Each structure stands twice: as C-alpha cells, then as structure tokens.
Amino acid sequence: MIEIAEVLPTSPTRLWTLVQQVGVTHAVGGLPWDERGNEQPWDYMPLLRMKQRYENAGFTAFGD
C-alpha cells in the first residue's frame, strides 16, 4: 500500500487544502518554531499540538 505524504508548514495554510484535494493523506512537518515563547519547539507539548493540528485537518501524522 502506498501512502502519499507531503512536507507541510506547521500551521494551516492554503497548501493544506490543496494537497488534500490531490489525495495527500499524511503530513510531515518540521519543528513548531511559532509556538509559545516559553517552550522549546522540541518539547512534548508543542509537538503534540502540531500533531493535533494535522489530525484535526484530516491528515495522519507521518509515523502513525
């Protein structure tokens, strides 16, 4: 089975909608640098919030 993934920004953009329209189902993202200033982007909570944003938009986070 082939799963199509795309590297996407960590926050929703129009690109998220466009890639879903062509059949992309999985998201790969970088570190969430735009998170709150009191947490490091590699800490658990910023990564969890980023994963939840992808899932709320209908993507499966790569590796799940």
PEJOJO-V664918 format. One record per helix or strand of 3 or more residues. SS is the DSSP state (~ for helix, > for strand). FROM is the first residue (numbers start at 1). TO is the last residue. If there is no record, write none. Layout:
# PEJOJO-V664918
SS&FROM&TO  SS&FROM&TO
This chain:
# PEJOJO-V664918
>&5&7  ~&14&21  >&26&28  ~&44&56
